[in-house]
Amino acid sequence: MSKTPSTRKGVSNSIEKALDPFASALKRVTPAKATPASAPTTGKPGLAVSPLAVPFPAIPPIAGVEIATARAGFYKHDRHDLTVFRFAEGTSCAGVFTRHQVGSAPVDWCRRHLEAEHGGQDVRALVINAGCANAFTGKAGADAARRTASAAAKRFDCRQRDVMLASTGVIGVVLDDRKIAARMAGIEAGLKADNWAAAGQAIMTTDTFPKGAYAEAKIEGVTVRIAGIAKGSGMIAPDMATMLAFIVTDADIHPNVLRALLNLHVRTTFNSVTVDGDTSTNDTCLLFATGASGAPRIGRVGDRRLADFSRALDAVMLDLAHQLVRDGEGATKFVKVTVENAKSPASARRLARSIADSPLVKTAIAGQDANWGRVVMAVGKTEEPVDRDRLSIRFGPHWAARDGAPASDYDEAKMSAYMKNPELEITVDVGSGRAAATVWTCDLTKGYIEINGDYRS
């Protein structure tokens, strides 16, 4: 569908914002005092809060949604591991899910009902559990998912298909849905409009801090709110990047429009981050629109009134995506990798991902070593078009290589000083075209091995 000039400008602005994580971080909207990153308990006992953690923002109530959390008992230690959202009648929903070939039962459930005729037009609840992924569990897992949706539907007087599901945790264990059903009465009694911080904590697994984002936009002069939470610190890679994200707005937007917006912005946000190159079975991003703001309904993808909303949604998604990387298991460095002058956008993305996913590059960064030879390795192994004699590499403002050779002004002292920073940029010019792409990643430390070596214990 063709876009109006105003809409094209809005989309262009969104993509420009997506290319600068540091500007985005500075413009995070926190209308009131934020929650300190060190305050919440971690998803797994004994994990130190990431040195790259950011505060959880103060998120005001979003009209048309209430949230409650509880301890269902999926973990041995005392923590909330069940989160439920209840939505107003007529809430729209769209989702983007993992491309993993072994998708989980909750992913199958949501995808089936959102893709059905009239799917996503009246979603009334979302049930999230941590501690059990309910993936690779066959018919038993699918039945458990259905019973979970049934329990929520009975409690909130809606159809099973109007309940979305998400799970995260250990793969290969069937969800004990009785634990969820037993908590539904207490959940209903505990529903609150301002429970975003509690929800951010309850969905964590190996996360060390809760992740939230908030923004506002105008639709025909009416202010609408957008809030989101996410979880993930390992098994993070594009398509989708174990990642769960839940975003709610009080705007009134048709499911088809929500789907188009998600597909537009996921490419430069959740699908442009990587921690370890592993895609999860459960990756899910759900976007809900309650319609309770009083703003006019948007029913067409090309509606020019969407420009400001699209910008704000992009900011929320990018903020959450960056926080996933900042909480990468064992991470000490937040790294922006940009490839310039590639043959095509797809080629640029493959090259950037190769650099960002390389264990050799990531361990060099952990050791604060600007080993640009490893970057050359990661570029060359892709078999993407690269002009060797024009290949140039920069760490922040410092050139390591220019035009296929070591930079004549290379300064080891300056480079070493730069590599001590917690936030780094690697820029690679491959000299084969005009396309560019950016991927965000983190370093690879002993902490990653320690966390994943005893993941199930």
HELIX and SHEET records of a PDB file:
HELIX    1   1 PRO A    5  ALA A   18  1                                  14    
HELIX    2   2 PRO A   21  LEU A   26  1                                   6    
HELIX    3   3 ALA A  105  GLU A  115  1                                  11    
HELIX    4   4 GLY A  138  PHE A  156  1                                  19    
HELIX    5   5 GLN A  160  ASP A  162  5                                   3    
HELIX    6   6 ASP A  177  ALA A  181  1                                   5    
HELIX    7   7 MET A  184  ALA A  189  1                                   6    
HELIX    8   8 TRP A  196  ALA A  202  1                                   7    
HELIX    9   9 PRO A  255  VAL A  266  1                                  12    
HELIX   10  10 PHE A  270  SER A  272  5                                   3    
HELIX   11  11 ARG A  304  LEU A  306  5                                   3    
HELIX   12  12 ALA A  307  ARG A  326  1                                  20    
HELIX   13  13 PRO A  345  ASP A  357  1                                  13    
HELIX   14  14 PRO A  359  ALA A  366  1                                   8    
HELIX   15  15 TRP A  372  GLY A  380  1                                   9    
HELIX   16  16 ARG A  388  ARG A  390  5                                   3    
HELIX   17  17 GLU A  412  TYR A  418  1                                   7    
HELIX   18  18 LYS A  446  GLY A  453  1                                   8    
SHEET    1   A 4 VAL A  65  ALA A  70  0                                        
SHEET    2   A 4 LEU A  82  PHE A  87 -1                                        
SHEET    3   A 4 ALA A 125  CYS A 132 -1                                        
SHEET    4   A 4 VAL A 163  VAL A 170  1                                        
SHEET    1   B 5 SER A  92  PHE A  97  0                                        
SHEET    2   B 5 THR A 284  ALA A 289 -1                                        
SHEET    3   B 5 LEU A 244  THR A 249  1                                        
SHEET    4   B 5 VAL A 222  LYS A 231 -1                                        
SHEET    5   B 5 LYS A 211  ILE A 219 -1                                        
SHEET    1   C 6 ALA A 405  PRO A 406  0                                        
SHEET    2   C 6 HIS A 398  ARG A 402 -1                                        
SHEET    3   C 6 SER A 392  PHE A 395 -1                                        
SHEET    4   C 6 GLU A 423  ASP A 429 -1                                        
SHEET    5   C 6 PHE A 334  ALA A 342  1                                        
SHEET    6   C 6 ALA A 435  CYS A 442 -1                                        
END                                                                             
